[in-house]
Amino acid sequence: MTKEPLQAAIDRYAAANAGTKISTPSYPYNDYLNQVLLQVQGGQLTGAVQLDVAWLATLAATGKLLDLKSVAGGLDYSPAALALGQSGGVQYGLPWTFAGIGLISNTELLTKAGVTSPPKTVAEFEAALTAVKGLGGGVVPWAGMTKVDQLKDIIPWMWEFGSPIVENNKVVIGDDGSVEALTWYKKLYDQKLIAPDVNRVDARALMSQGKTAFYEDAIGGRTAVTKSSPDKDLGTKMVPVARPVLKQGDKPRHLAWGQVIAVMNGAGAAAAANYAKTVTTDPGYNVDWFKKTGLPPTTNAGLADSAVKNDKFATDFTSQIGANSSASPFWVYPQFSQMEKVLAEEVQSILIGKKSPKDALMSARDRMNALIK
């Protein structure tokens, strides 16, 4: 989805800056962080590095990233986006795109099921799923995550049910809120309101085929879904929905999602920092990036551009989901990926009936706390 527009932006920058040469090694997403860390530890990585926000603290812990505070100073980044590039109070990354991960609905399916307005509470959401199940025809009411590789999506649901997840530098799941959240999720699984063995790729396929009423994704997922759909009007039927809350008046919670550009300290750092600044702040780059990928800019000027403001899906996603997004409580730890894997393994053990929610979450708590150094 982003390979061609990214290469176009790189080529454009190189052409506009005489003498600039940019090499572009790339790795599969699931192996990216490990490969980058190996390159850093071997002293082989220089220049600018594209990072998922979840990876920033891990890379910052190597001590090899440039502090970009002076580069970011006075630029037009929105405060929330700028904070995305900080770890331990240091500006290690310049924000490239920022939103969250949240529910996206298929309004055509919901209308067929008699659901005429987006559910605002967990009870309303469950009722909507039950109504959609009544449609039959192989429709999965909610393509919620049930494969290990994406079960970190349970984090904002635990927030909604009242768990802080991490408190005073200790994982506290196994508390009432997290147990209640997983008990609810397991109930939906048993009632076949969500399906087994689903990850983000599977969920996108179900949405693309018109076979699910809800799935969770980042804002850029729409492009992937509509591109492969036989329904050329699907994009008009996809509507972002704020996460249903436990009680009316509660604040919707979403897991932050975004990308930053960090710079390795050393050879070529100044040139790399200029590249990072240009592609994230210059409308010729960040608005063009939005037009091609659907990924919103991180500057106030970029967000105010007509191309962004006139895109209803983007503005709805930003207001319904992005505005209520928070960083994962695990991202501050270099061991975050191991911690998320532990959580996912224990959540799956709940779904398949191997452990009770209380036992699994207490096991996850103890295993994750052992990883915190």
Disulfide bonds with the S-S distance in Angstrom:
none
